[in-house]
């Protein structure tokens, strides 16, 4: 099965791009972040026409997440969760569903703005709440994938200029520690399970020719629980959509899991 994550930075604007990408790639599961649509506006019919069902947690103009899955995939509709249980938050940043026996979490981590700000404190509080909930969720669902825009570059290799970015938002010690805490729960960074090209990133600022200069960061991730990581055979970044007209500033990340290699 192929699992993908993509911050589309407005599904209203980029629905044609998502449709084109899905038509070309036919992944089994696609997690979307920053859909920036209310639930009433979500284009379920367009995805159904491509043979995908969808679950979503929308929010007008901001945030919003969705999971698309091939209709042939078994889907337990009784255990869909929106937002982190026990964490009171009006922002729609997380949705979870069980697909083919795999617990899929689609997350849009807070940006944080800058260390020392209220938004940065909220980011760390949100991740703390996520970690606390995941501690139990991984026990309940040993086959779990946490996919999305983390707004964190976990290591110097994930930053175009780590000396310039050190201590700034997206690459501060507190954020890297938060990412490490997630991994300590038993989650594995699928992209780093394989040899990758140097300077592989998932986000480039729209300004200052960042894409042309490859001045990016790897902040979109697929973290897998141990059984899934052991069965993961490939994880790649697709830069192609970033070169399309009016692109998102993020690109898809794709992980391929050999289902026959999963125990249980």
N, C-alpha and C positions, 0 to 999 in steps of 0.2 A: 504493500500500500504506500501511496505517496501522500505526505502531509506537507502543507505549505502555510506560511504566514506572510501577511502583507499589510502594512499601514498604507491605506489608499488616500488618506488626506482628503476626504469628501467622496463618498460613493455617488452622490448626485452628479458631481463633475466627472468622475472617472468610471462610471458604470460601463460605458462602451469598452474601455481598456480592460476592465475585469472580465467582461464577456469574451473579448478577443483572447485574453490570456488563458482563460479556462478552456476555450475551444481548442487552443493550440496544445495545452499541456494536460488537460483531463486528470488533474490530481484527484485523489479520493476525498481529501478533506482540505478545505481552505479556511483559515482564520483571517478575518479582516478587522483592522482597527481604524479608529477615527472615521467612522462611516458618516458622522455628522448629519444624521437623519433621525427623525422621530420614528417610532414603531409603525405609525400609520403610513409613513412614506417609504418604508422598506420595499425594495423591488423584488418581492418573492416570486412573482410570476415570471420575470425575466430569467431567474435562476432555475425555476421549475422547467422552463422551456429547454434548458440545457441538461435536464435530468439531475438537478441538485435540489435537495430540501434545505431549508435554512432555519436557524434559530438566532435570535438577536436581542440585544438590549440597546435600544436606540436612545438618542438624545438630540434634540434640535440644535443645530449649529455647532455643537461641540461633542468631543468624545464619541462614544458608541462603539460597540463590538458585535461581531457576528461570526457564526460558524456555518459553513456550507459543506454538505456531505452528499456524495453520490446516493441516489435513492435506493440503490441496490444494497447499501450498507445497513446492517441492523442498527436500530436506533431506539434507545429506551427514553421515551418522552416523559417518564415520571420523575426523572432525577436531574432535570435541567436546573441549574442554579445561576442566578443573576446577581452579581456583586458578591463581595466577600461576606460570608455569614458572620453576623455579630459586629460588623464594622459599619456604622451608620455613615453613609456617603451618598449624596444626591448625584454624584457623577457616575455615569455608566462606563465602567472600565473592565469588567470581567464577566464572562459567561462560560459555563462548563456544561458539557454533555458527554454521554457515554455512547461511543460509536464502535461497533464491532468489538465490544468488550474492552475498548481502550478509553480511558477517561481523558478527554480533550479539554484543556483550559485555554481560552483565548483571552489575552490580557493586554490592556493598554496602560502601562505604568505611567504615573504622573511625570511630567517633564522636570519639575523642580525649580525652574527659573535660574536660581543661583544659590550656592551655599550661604546659610545665614538668613535666608528669607523664610516667610511663613509657608510659601509653596514648597520649599525644599524640606521643611519639617514635615509637611503633609506627605510628601513623597516617601520619606523614611518611615512614617507611621503606617502608611498604606502597605509598604513592603513588609513591615513587622507583622501586620495583621494577616497578610497573605502567608507568610512563613508559619505563623501559629496555626492557621487553618490547614495548611498543606501537611503539617505534621500528622494530623489525623487522616486527611484525605488520601495520602499515599498508603497508609495502612489499609484503608477501605478499598482503594483501587491501586493495586501494585503495578498495573500497566497504565502509566499516566504520562501525558505530554503537556508541558506548559509552553505555549507558543505565543509570540507577540512582539510588540514594540516595548522593550524594557527601558528605553531611554538611559541605558548604561552601557558603556564600553568596558568590558571586564578586565582588560589587560592592555599593556602598552602596544602590543602587536595589533590591537584592534583600533588604533588611533593613528591618523596620518602624521601627526606631530605631537608625540606624547609629552615633550618638554613644554610646549606652548599650552597644551590642554591640561597639564597637571594641576589639580586643585580646582578646576573649573567645573561647572555643571556638566553632567554626563560622564565625567572622568575624575571625580573626586574620590579621596580615600573612603569616605562614608558610603558612597554608592558602590564602589568595588567590594567593600566589606559586605554590603547587603546582597550583592550577587553571589558572593562566596557562601553566605549563609544559606541561600537557596540551594546551591550545589551540595552543601553539607547535609541537606535533608535526604540525599541519595539521588539527586538529579545530575545528569551528565549533559554537557554542552555538545550537541550532536555535531556541530560544525568542526569542533576541535578533535573529533574522533578520527579525522582523516587528514592526510597531507593536503594543504591548500596553497594556492598562490599567495605570495606576499602582497600586502596592501589590499586585502579583501575587505570591502566595506559594504554596508547596506543603506547608508544615509549620506547624502551630500546636500549642503545648504544650496538654496537656489541662487545665492549671491556670489559675486567675485569669481565666477568661473570655477566653482568648486568641483563640479563633475569633470570638467576638462582637465583640471590639475590632479584629479583623484584625491582631493583633500576631503576625505570622508571619515566616517566612524562606523564600526560594526556595533549597532545597538539593537538590532532585531535578532531574536534568538529562538531556537527550539531546544528546550531542555527535556530530556527523557529520563524516566525512571530506569533502573538497572536492567530489567527484562527487555525493555524496548531498545535501550542503548546497545545491548548485546546483539540485537537482531537488526540494527541499523546498518545498511550497506553503503549509504551514500548521503551526503549533505552538501548542497550547493547554493550559491547565490545567483539569481538571474538578473543581471544588470540591464537587460534589454529594455524593459519598460521605462527606465529612467531617461532613455534617449527619445521617447515618443513625445509628440506635441502635448503641452500642458501636463507633464507627468507629476506623479506624486514625488516627494523628495525621498521616499523610501522605495526599496525594491523587494521582491519576494525572496524568501528563503525556503528551500525545499529539502525535506528529509525522506528517504525511501527506507521502509522497514519491511524486511522479509518475514511475513507473518508465520510461515512454517518454522521459523527459527525461535519462536516465542514459546516458552514452556507454559503449560496450563491453559 
